[in-house]
Amino acid sequence: MKTRSQKVQDVEILHQTLQSTPNIFVNGFEKLTVEQDFQLRKAVRDAGGRYKVVKNALAEKAAVGTPAEPILKGLAGMCSIAYTAADPVALAKALTRYAKDNPTLTFKAGLVEGRVIDVGSIEALAAMPAKEEIYAKLLFLINAPAQRLVSAINGVARNLAVVIDQGVQENKFSA
């Protein structure tokens, strides 16, 4: 059993975490086995996130004055939070994939880039491509016109060289 001072310290640590983390997903879980919990924590870690089981009253106290206050108010049941300062899409994908395999994990709410989102938005976020994929597509779109311009310029020079070469071969031009 934790003492009151340990609980106060836990609340302060959680408050600092909530204050500095822009992406948080609140989950409900029941009857997870130790193995299932280990797999969930591993999936969250692999996605670049952190996972913490929270006591509802302590989480609500810790959230006061943070962007996460609306999503941690009035929690009921067994709750946990998964959070990351990195890519929220990767974490949402990992949690959604895990929830499909283990229906005991449910979504309650989320906070992405400081904005509160609902359960449907979490699933829509999980369906999005990862940041790296979006960056690759964007770079391709930026590079495509430049590649076409270079090809067109090279085509003109190549065509000119072919015409000159044919003229020399047919002795119309002297080399």
C-alpha positions in Angstrom: 0.0 0.0 0.0 1.4 3.4 -1.0 1.7 6.1 1.6 0.1 9.5 1.1 3.5 11.1 0.2 4.1 8.4 -2.4 0.7 9.1 -4.0 1.4 12.9 -4.0 4.8 12.2 -5.7 3.0 9.9 -8.3 0.5 12.7 -9.0 3.2 15.2 -9.5 5.2 12.9 -11.9 2.0 12.2 -13.9 1.2 15.9 -14.0 4.6 16.7 -15.5 4.1 13.9 -18.0 0.7 15.1 -19.0 1.9 18.7 -19.3 4.7 17.8 -21.7 3.0 15.1 -23.8 0.9 16.2 -26.7 -0.5 12.8 -27.7 -2.4 10.7 -25.2 -4.9 7.8 -25.6 -7.0 6.8 -22.6 -7.9 3.1 -22.7 -10.2 0.9 -20.7 -9.2 -2.7 -20.0 -10.5 -5.6 -18.0 -9.3 -9.1 -17.4 -6.0 -8.7 -19.2 -3.6 -11.6 -18.4 0.0 -10.9 -17.6 1.0 -12.1 -21.0 -1.5 -9.9 -22.8 -0.4 -6.9 -20.7 3.3 -7.6 -21.7 2.3 -7.8 -25.4 0.4 -4.5 -25.1 3.3 -2.8 -23.4 5.7 -4.2 -26.1 3.5 -3.0 -28.9 3.3 0.5 -27.4 7.1 0.6 -26.9 7.7 -0.5 -30.5 5.5 2.4 -31.7 7.6 4.9 -29.7 5.1 5.4 -26.9 4.8 4.7 -23.2 2.0 2.9 -21.3 0.8 3.4 -17.7 -2.0 2.0 -15.7 -3.6 4.9 -13.7 -5.9 5.2 -10.8 -8.8 7.3 -11.9 -8.9 9.8 -9.0 -5.1 10.3 -9.1 -5.2 10.8 -12.9 -8.0 13.3 -12.6 -6.0 15.3 -10.0 -2.8 15.1 -12.0 -4.6 16.4 -15.1 -5.8 19.6 -13.6 -4.3 22.5 -15.5 -3.0 20.4 -18.4 -4.3 19.9 -21.9 -5.4 16.3 -20.9 -7.8 17.6 -18.2 -11.0 17.0 -20.3 -10.1 13.4 -21.2 -9.2 12.4 -17.7 -12.2 13.9 -16.0 -14.8 11.5 -14.6 -13.1 8.2 -15.5 -14.7 5.0 -14.5 -13.5 1.4 -14.5 -10.0 0.2 -15.0 -8.1 2.8 -17.1 -4.7 3.2 -18.6 -3.0 5.8 -20.7 -0.7 5.4 -23.7 1.2 8.5 -24.6 4.0 9.7 -26.9 5.7 12.9 -27.9 6.5 11.4 -31.3 4.1 10.1 -34.1 0.5 9.7 -32.8 -0.4 7.7 -35.9 2.1 4.9 -35.1 0.8 4.7 -31.5 -2.9 4.7 -32.6 -2.1 2.0 -35.2 -0.4 -0.2 -32.5 -3.3 0.2 -30.0 -5.9 -0.4 -32.7 -4.1 -3.5 -33.9 -3.8 -4.8 -30.4 -7.5 -4.0 -29.6 -8.6 -6.0 -32.6 -6.8 -9.0 -31.3 -7.8 -8.4 -27.7 -11.3 -6.9 -27.4 -10.8 -6.4 -23.6 -8.9 -3.2 -24.5 -11.2 -0.3 -25.4 -10.7 3.3 -26.3 -12.2 6.0 -24.1 -10.8 9.2 -25.4 -7.7 10.8 -26.9 -5.6 13.9 -27.1 -3.6 14.5 -30.4 -1.4 17.5 -30.7 -3.3 19.1 -27.8 -6.8 18.6 -29.3 -9.3 16.3 -27.7 -10.5 13.5 -30.1 -13.2 10.9 -29.7 -13.1 7.1 -30.2 -14.1 7.3 -33.9 -11.3 9.8 -34.6 -8.7 7.4 -33.0 -9.7 4.7 -35.4 -9.6 7.2 -38.3 -6.2 8.3 -37.1 -5.0 4.7 -37.1 -6.1 4.3 -40.7 -3.9 7.2 -41.8 -0.4 6.5 -43.3 2.6 7.0 -41.1 4.5 10.3 -41.1 7.4 8.9 -43.1 5.0 7.6 -45.8 3.4 11.1 -46.1 6.8 12.7 -46.3 7.8 10.3 -49.0 4.7 11.0 -51.1 5.2 14.8 -50.6 8.8 14.6 -51.7 7.7 12.6 -54.8 5.1 15.2 -55.7 7.7 18.0 -55.2 10.3 16.1 -57.3 8.0 15.1 -60.1 7.8 18.5 -61.9 11.5 19.0 -61.6 12.2 15.5 -63.1 9.9 16.3 -66.0 11.6 19.6 -66.6 15.0 17.9 -66.6 13.7 15.2 -69.0 12.3 17.9 -71.3 15.6 19.8 -71.3 17.6 16.7 -71.9 15.2 15.6 -74.7 15.8 18.9 -76.6 19.6 18.5 -76.3 19.4 14.8 -77.2 17.3 15.6 -80.3 19.7 18.4 -81.4 22.6 16.0 -81.1 20.7 13.3 -83.1 20.0 15.9 -85.9 23.6 17.1 -86.0 24.8 13.5 -86.0 22.5 12.5 -88.9 23.6 15.6 -90.9 27.3 14.7 -90.4 26.6 11.1 -91.5 24.7 12.3 -94.6 27.6 14.7 -95.3 25.2 17.7 -95.1 27.4 19.3 -92.4 31.2 19.2 -92.3 32.7 18.2 -89.1 
